[in-house]
Amino acid sequence: MTNLNAIPTKAETRRAVWIWTSVIVGLLCLQLGMCIAGVILATRSAPAVEANYYDKSGHWDEQQAAERASKALGWTAAITCGDAMTTDGSRALIVTLTDAGQAPIAGATVQVDYFFHAHGQQHYSVKLMMGEPGKYVASTPLPYAGLCEFRITIQRGKQAFVHTSRQEVAKASGQ
């Protein structure tokens, strides 16, 4: 049985000091390593900055008025991404446009600006062409799977419709 009241020898004291010093230094090195790894991970890609953010903030009221006017139209725009990817990384982007009575809207000009949240510095823009009535289609780069923000601008005569949609884009077949 060990005597707890015994005075430790010099060797035991040195060993205890060595162990506790090593534990403290090891934890500090672990903290430093984690901080360095965090900085590297946070700065390894370019920051995703909203293009013309200052100009957009100055026109916030106009943007809100356009969104209110779009809601008043009662139109809906549903986005679908094709499953098959071409060799250049393009996939079909389909916008189905309907009015308040769920009738397809034909004869509109449809522009979609989009970016993936994980790759916010890469913005894409595409003009869609009408296929069937109410369906507007374009082949466009959709190189990633994940959360994507689509900003749709539609013009038909004097009617204008804007809509922003965030949705998951599935991995393409063959990707």
C-alpha positions in Angstrom: 0.0 0.0 0.0 1.3 3.5 -0.9 1.8 5.9 1.9 0.1 9.2 0.9 1.9 11.2 3.5 5.3 10.2 2.2 7.4 13.0 0.7 8.1 12.4 -3.0 11.7 11.9 -4.1 13.4 14.3 -6.5 13.0 11.8 -9.3 9.2 11.5 -8.7 8.9 15.3 -8.5 10.8 15.8 -11.8 8.7 13.2 -13.4 5.4 14.8 -12.3 6.7 18.3 -13.4 7.7 16.8 -16.8 4.3 15.1 -17.3 2.2 18.2 -16.4 4.4 20.5 -18.4 4.1 18.2 -21.4 0.3 18.1 -21.1 0.1 21.9 -20.9 2.5 22.4 -23.9 0.6 19.7 -25.9 -2.8 21.4 -25.3 -1.4 24.8 -26.3 0.1 23.3 -29.5 -3.2 21.6 -30.3 -5.0 25.0 -29.9 -2.4 26.7 -32.1 -2.7 24.0 -34.8 -6.5 24.2 -34.8 -6.4 28.0 -35.2 -4.0 27.7 -38.1 -6.2 25.0 -39.8 -9.3 27.3 -39.3 -7.6 30.3 -40.9 -6.4 28.1 -43.8 -9.9 26.7 -44.4 -11.6 30.1 -44.1 -9.2 31.8 -46.5 -8.5 29.2 -49.1 -11.1 30.5 -51.6 -12.0 34.0 -52.7 -14.8 35.7 -50.7 -18.2 35.6 -52.1 -19.3 39.3 -52.4 -22.5 40.4 -53.9 -21.8 42.2 -57.2 -22.7 45.9 -57.1 -23.9 45.6 -53.5 -23.6 49.3 -52.8 -25.6 50.2 -55.9 -28.2 47.6 -55.0 -28.5 48.9 -51.5 -29.2 52.4 -52.9 -32.1 50.9 -55.0 -33.6 48.7 -52.2 -36.9 50.5 -52.4 -37.3 50.0 -56.1 -36.4 46.3 -55.7 -39.1 45.9 -53.0 -41.6 47.7 -55.2 -40.8 45.3 -58.1 -41.3 42.3 -55.8 -44.6 43.6 -54.6 -45.7 44.2 -58.2 -44.7 40.7 -59.1 -46.8 39.3 -56.2 -49.7 41.3 -57.4 -49.5 39.7 -60.9 -50.0 36.3 -59.2 -47.5 34.6 -61.5 -45.4 31.6 -60.4 -42.0 30.5 -61.7 -40.9 26.9 -60.9 -37.3 25.9 -61.6 -36.2 22.4 -62.7 -32.7 21.3 -63.4 -32.2 18.5 -65.9 -30.6 15.2 -64.7 -28.2 14.6 -67.6 -25.0 16.5 -67.9 -23.3 17.1 -71.3 -19.5 16.8 -71.7 -19.0 20.5 -71.2 -20.8 20.4 -67.8 -24.0 21.9 -69.0 -27.5 20.8 -67.9 -31.0 21.8 -68.9 -32.5 24.7 -66.8 -36.2 24.8 -67.1 -38.5 27.6 -65.8 -42.2 26.8 -65.9 -44.2 30.0 -65.8 -47.9 30.2 -65.0 -50.4 32.9 -64.2 -52.7 33.2 -61.2 -55.2 30.7 -62.9 -52.3 28.2 -63.5 -52.4 28.9 -67.2 -49.0 28.8 -69.0 -47.6 32.2 -69.8 -46.2 32.4 -73.4 -44.2 35.1 -75.2 -42.1 36.3 -72.2 -38.4 37.1 -72.0 -36.8 35.0 -69.2 -33.4 35.8 -67.7 -31.9 33.8 -64.9 -28.9 34.8 -62.8 -27.7 32.1 -60.4 -24.9 31.0 -58.2 -24.2 28.1 -55.8 -23.8 29.1 -52.2 -20.7 27.0 -51.7 -19.1 28.7 -54.8 -20.5 32.2 -54.4 -17.7 33.9 -56.4 -18.9 32.1 -59.5 -22.0 33.7 -61.0 -23.8 32.5 -64.0 -26.4 34.2 -66.3 -28.6 32.7 -69.0 -31.4 33.8 -71.2 -34.0 31.1 -71.6 -36.0 30.3 -74.8 -39.6 29.2 -74.9 -40.1 25.5 -75.7 -43.7 24.5 -75.0 -46.1 27.3 -73.9 -45.1 28.3 -70.4 -41.8 26.4 -70.4 -38.6 28.2 -70.9 -35.4 26.2 -71.4 -31.6 26.8 -71.7 -28.5 24.6 -71.5 -26.3 26.2 -68.9 -23.4 25.2 -66.6 -24.6 23.6 -63.4 -21.3 22.0 -62.4 -22.1 21.4 -58.7 -24.7 19.8 -56.5 -25.9 21.8 -53.5 -27.8 24.9 -52.5 -28.2 27.4 -55.4 -29.9 30.8 -55.6 -31.8 31.6 -58.8 -32.8 35.2 -59.5 -35.4 35.2 -62.3 -36.4 38.3 -64.3 -39.3 38.0 -66.7 -40.6 40.6 -69.0 -43.8 40.2 -71.1 -44.9 43.4 -72.8 -45.2 46.0 -70.0 -45.5 43.3 -67.3 -42.4 42.6 -65.3 -41.9 39.7 -62.8 -39.0 39.1 -60.5 -38.5 36.1 -58.3 -35.7 34.7 -56.2 -35.6 31.0 -55.4 -33.1 29.0 -53.3 -33.2 25.3 -53.9 -31.0 22.2 -53.8 -29.6 21.2 -57.1 -29.2 17.4 -57.3 -26.0 15.8 -58.5 -26.3 15.1 -62.2 -26.4 11.6 -63.5 -22.9 10.6 -64.7 -21.3 13.2 -62.5 
